[in-house]
Amino acid sequence: MSQGDSEDFEMGALPEALGVSEAFLDFQQRLSAVAKIDRPVLIIGERGTGKELAAARLHYLSQRWQGPLVALNCAALSESVLESELFGHEVGAFTGAVKRRLGRFEAADGGTLFLDEIGLVSMTVQEKILRAVEYGVFQRVGGSSSVKVNARIVGATNADLSEMSRDGKFKSDLLDRLSFDVLYLPPLRARREDIVYLAMHFAAGMSRELGMEEVPEFSEGALGSLDAHDWPGNIRELKNVVERSVYRSGGGKIQKIEFDPFVNPYADSDVSEKSDKLVEGTVSLEKPLTTQVKELEIRLLKKALMDTGFKQQAAANKLGLTYNQFRSMYRKYKDEF
């Protein structure tokens, strides 16, 4: 969703949500149930979990589905601009206000207003949102007359609003009004059964976009890497990783997953040369081959862990191993660390 824009779903079309895991299905069941209750709802989830998609599904499953779905990213706007975006302004309200402008509350009348990143809204604007939610009225910026509106509020955040409320950073009254129910979106790491399922879906979509005759096949190692990854960016990260893998495959089998597109292939050239010299200088026929292989593997494991800040998945990728292969080797030599 672009900053300040309404969600771009076709009216009446139910947004697609995919998954087979118990966590995913349980969330969808809760969402479907509360959608029918015409009350404010909070959606809590990490970045990339699909808060915008969940809000859209909630709208289209509600009694307001024929009304407008209006969205606003509160994090992208300053306090003054956000206030004008929400409530509109009158002529002369500020420099450049040459005509009346309706805000998002009025645009969402009879429908749903989705406020993304609501935890970043200032206390001043929170007070005005509270009045609009509580009484269904507000005043445009620079105006004196009250405007009536009937919009369902759906807020979304990855912040702990309860803690913010206790710390005086979020109005307790507003939190009470917005939290008729609170839906927690499960992160992808809690939906392990969905990772490969979603990967195949994204791969098929990218293949169609590229005009490929067939969807590239993932090797067992590649699938293992996908399954073992922690996915801090959740579904958005998975989609990017899979689509990039399909694009780079050229239609061939996907053998290795590149999780970080910013890896510089030339950054370690000096290190590699020094490592080669180090290995060459320590080769000796006085030691058994198995001993020298063990010593080399230990050095490479330590080097990969140090270079990646001891992140095991990243270290595995650096060594060209799956996460399970790396863990097996690490456990084999753990007494050496």
C-alpha positions in Angstrom: 0.0 0.0 0.0 1.4 3.3 -0.9 1.6 6.2 1.5 -1.8 7.8 2.1 -3.6 5.9 -0.7 -6.8 3.8 -0.5 -6.4 0.1 -0.7 -6.5 -0.9 -4.4 -8.9 -3.9 -4.2 -11.8 -4.2 -6.6 -15.1 -3.4 -4.9 -16.7 -6.6 -3.7 -13.7 -8.8 -4.5 -12.4 -10.7 -1.4 -8.7 -10.3 -1.1 -6.7 -13.5 -1.4 -5.3 -15.1 1.8 -3.3 -18.3 1.5 -2.3 -20.9 4.1 -3.0 -24.3 5.5 -1.4 -24.1 8.9 -3.4 -24.2 12.1 -2.2 -20.8 13.2 -3.3 -19.2 9.9 -6.7 -20.9 9.8 -7.4 -20.0 13.4 -6.6 -16.3 12.6 -8.9 -16.3 9.6 -11.7 -17.8 11.7 -11.4 -15.1 14.3 -11.2 -12.4 11.6 -14.4 -13.7 9.9 -16.2 -13.8 13.2 -15.4 -10.2 14.3 -15.9 -8.8 10.7 -19.6 -9.2 11.2 -19.6 -7.1 14.4 -19.7 -3.4 13.6 -17.1 -2.3 16.1 -13.5 -1.0 15.9 -10.8 -3.7 15.7 -7.0 -3.7 16.2 -4.7 -5.8 14.1 -1.3 -6.5 15.7 1.5 -8.0 13.6 5.1 -7.9 12.7 6.3 -6.2 9.5 5.4 -8.2 6.4 2.7 -10.4 8.0 -0.1 -8.9 5.9 -1.9 -6.4 8.1 -3.2 -4.5 5.1 -4.6 -7.7 3.6 -6.2 -8.7 6.9 -7.9 -5.3 7.1 -9.2 -5.5 3.6 -10.6 -9.0 4.2 -12.3 -7.8 7.4 -13.9 -5.0 5.4 -15.2 -7.2 2.6 -16.5 -9.8 5.0 -18.4 -7.1 7.0 -21.8 -5.6 6.4 -20.0 -2.5 5.1 -18.5 -4.4 2.1 -20.3 -2.2 -0.4 -19.0 1.0 1.2 -15.6 2.5 0.7 -12.4 1.0 2.1 -10.0 4.0 2.8 -6.5 3.5 4.1 -3.9 5.8 5.6 -0.3 5.1 6.7 0.0 7.2 9.8 3.8 6.7 10.0 4.5 8.5 6.7 3.0 11.9 7.7 3.9 14.7 10.1 1.4 15.6 12.7 0.0 18.6 10.9 -0.3 16.8 7.6 -1.8 13.7 9.2 -4.5 15.8 10.9 -5.4 17.4 7.6 -5.4 14.0 5.8 -7.7 12.5 8.5 -10.2 15.4 9.0 -9.8 17.6 5.9 -9.4 21.3 6.0 -11.3 24.5 5.2 -10.2 27.3 2.8 -7.5 29.4 4.4 -6.8 26.9 7.2 -3.0 27.2 6.3 -0.8 28.5 3.6 -1.8 26.8 0.3 -5.3 25.8 1.5 -7.1 27.5 -1.4 -10.1 25.2 -1.4 -11.9 22.9 1.0 -10.6 19.4 1.2 -12.4 16.4 2.6 -10.4 14.1 4.9 -10.2 10.3 5.1 -12.9 10.1 7.8 -15.4 11.7 5.4 -14.2 9.5 2.5 -14.8 6.4 4.6 -18.3 7.4 5.5 -20.5 4.2 5.4 -17.4 2.0 5.0 -14.1 1.3 6.8 -11.2 3.5 7.6 -7.9 1.6 8.0 -5.3 3.4 10.0 -1.9 1.7 9.6 0.9 2.3 12.1 -1.6 3.9 14.5 0.9 3.5 17.3 2.9 6.4 15.8 0.1 9.0 16.0 0.8 12.0 18.2 -1.3 12.5 21.4 -2.9 15.6 19.9 -4.2 13.7 16.9 -5.2 10.8 19.1 -7.5 13.1 21.0 -9.3 14.1 17.8 -9.5 10.5 16.6 -11.0 9.6 20.0 -13.8 12.2 19.6 -14.5 11.1 16.0 -14.7 7.4 17.2 -16.7 8.2 20.4 -19.2 10.6 19.0 -19.0 10.2 15.2 -18.3 13.9 14.8 -15.2 16.1 14.1 -14.2 19.5 12.8 -12.1 20.0 9.7 -8.8 21.8 10.2 -9.6 25.6 10.3 -13.3 24.9 10.6 -15.8 25.6 13.4 -18.8 23.4 12.4 -19.1 19.8 13.3 -19.1 17.1 10.6 -20.9 13.8 11.2 -19.4 10.5 9.9 -20.1 6.9 10.2 -16.9 4.9 9.6 -15.7 1.7 11.1 -12.1 2.1 12.4 -9.6 -0.7 11.9 -6.2 0.1 13.3 -2.9 -1.8 12.8 0.5 -1.7 14.4 3.4 -3.8 15.5 3.8 -1.8 18.7 2.7 -2.8 22.2 -0.1 -0.3 22.6 -0.9 -1.6 26.2 2.7 -0.7 27.3 2.5 2.6 25.4 -0.7 3.4 27.3 0.9 2.6 30.6 3.8 4.8 29.7 1.5 7.7 28.8 2.4 7.5 25.1 -1.0 6.3 23.9 -4.4 7.5 25.2 -6.0 4.8 27.3 -9.5 6.0 26.3 -8.7 5.7 22.7 -7.1 2.2 23.2 -10.3 1.1 25.0 -12.5 2.4 22.1 -10.3 0.8 19.4 -9.9 -2.6 21.0 -13.3 -4.2 20.9 -11.3 -7.1 19.7 -7.6 -7.5 19.0 -6.4 -9.8 16.3 -2.8 -11.0 16.4 -1.4 -12.0 13.0 0.9 -15.0 13.3 4.4 -14.5 12.1 5.7 -16.8 9.3 7.9 -18.7 11.8 4.7 -19.8 13.6 3.3 -21.0 10.2 6.0 -23.4 9.2 3.5 -25.6 7.2 2.8 -22.6 5.0 6.3 -21.7 4.0 6.8 -24.1 1.1 3.1 -23.8 0.2 3.4 -20.0 -0.2 6.8 -20.3 -1.9 5.2 -22.5 -4.7 2.4 -19.9 -5.1 4.9 -17.0 -5.4 7.1 -19.0 -7.7 4.1 -19.8 -10.0 3.1 -16.2 -10.1 6.6 -15.0 -11.0 7.0 -17.7 -13.6 3.8 -16.4 -15.3 5.1 -12.9 -15.2 8.3 -13.9 -16.8 6.6 -15.9 -19.5 8.2 -19.2 -18.4 6.6 -22.4 -19.8 7.1 -24.2 -16.5 7.6 -23.2 -12.8 11.3 -23.8 -11.9 11.8 -26.8 -9.5 13.4 -26.2 -6.1 16.1 -28.6 -5.0 15.8 -30.4 -1.6 18.6 -28.1 -0.3 16.8 -25.0 -1.5 13.5 -26.1 0.1 15.4 -27.0 3.3 16.9 -23.5 3.4 13.4 -21.9 3.0 12.0 -24.0 5.8 14.9 -23.3 8.2 15.0 -19.6 7.7 13.6 -17.4 10.5 11.9 -14.9 8.1 12.1 -11.7 10.1 10.4 -10.0 7.2 7.7 -12.6 7.1 5.5 -13.1 4.0 6.9 -10.0 2.3 10.4 -11.3 2.7 9.4 -14.8 1.5 7.8 -13.3 -1.6 10.9 -11.3 -2.5 13.3 -14.2 -1.9 11.2 -16.7 -4.0 10.6 -14.3 -6.9 14.3 -13.3 -7.0 15.2 -17.0 -7.0 12.9 -17.7 -9.9 14.1 -14.7 -11.9 17.8 -15.7 -11.4 17.2 -19.3 -12.2 16.5 -18.5 -15.9 14.0 -21.4 -15.9 16.4 -24.0 -14.5 16.3 -25.8 -11.2 16.8 -23.6 -8.1 19.7 -25.1 -6.3 20.5 -22.4 -3.7 18.5 -19.6 -2.0 20.0 -16.2 -1.8 18.4 -14.5 1.2 20.4 -11.3 1.1 20.5 -9.5 -2.3 23.1 -7.1 -0.9 25.8 -9.7 -0.6 28.8 -8.2 -2.4 30.6 -11.0 -4.3 33.8 -9.0 -4.3 33.9 -7.9 -0.6 35.7 -11.0 0.6 38.2 -11.4 -2.2 41.1 -10.2 -0.1 40.0 -12.4 2.8 39.7 -15.4 0.4 43.2 -14.8 -0.9 44.6 -14.7 2.6 42.6 -17.8 3.5 44.0 -19.6 0.5 47.5 -18.7 1.5 46.8 -19.7 5.1 45.5 -23.1 4.0 48.4 -23.6 1.6 50.9 -22.7 4.3 49.5 -25.2 6.8 49.2 -28.2 4.5 51.4 -31.0 5.7 51.7 -34.7 4.9 52.8 -35.3 8.5 49.2 -35.0 9.6 46.5 -37.5 8.6 44.1 -36.2 5.9 41.1 -36.6 8.3 42.8 -34.4 10.9 43.6 -31.6 8.4 40.0 -31.8 7.0 38.7 -31.4 10.5 40.9 -28.4 11.2 39.9 -26.7 8.0 36.2 -27.3 8.6 36.5 -25.8 12.1 38.3 -22.7 10.8 35.7 -22.2 8.1 32.9 -22.6 10.5 34.4 -20.0 12.9 35.1 -17.7 10.0 31.6 -17.9 8.7 30.1 -17.3 12.1 32.3 -14.3 12.9 31.6 -12.7 9.5 27.8 -13.0 10.0 27.6 -12.0 13.6 27.1 -15.6 14.7 23.8 -15.9 12.8 23.7 -19.6 11.9 21.4 -19.3 8.9 23.6 -16.6 7.4 26.7 -18.6 8.1 25.2 -21.6 6.4 24.4 -19.6 3.3 27.9 -18.2 3.2 29.3 -21.7 3.2 26.8 -23.0 0.7 25.2 -25.3 3.2 21.6 -25.9 4.2 20.7 -24.9 7.7 20.4 -28.5 8.7 23.8 -29.4 7.2 25.4 -26.4 9.0 23.8 -27.4 12.3 25.0 -31.0 11.9 28.6 -29.8 11.3 28.4 -27.3 14.2 27.2 -30.0 16.6 30.0 -32.2 15.4 32.6 -29.7 16.4 30.9 -27.7 19.1 33.5 -28.7 21.7 36.1 -26.9 19.6 34.4 -23.5 19.9 
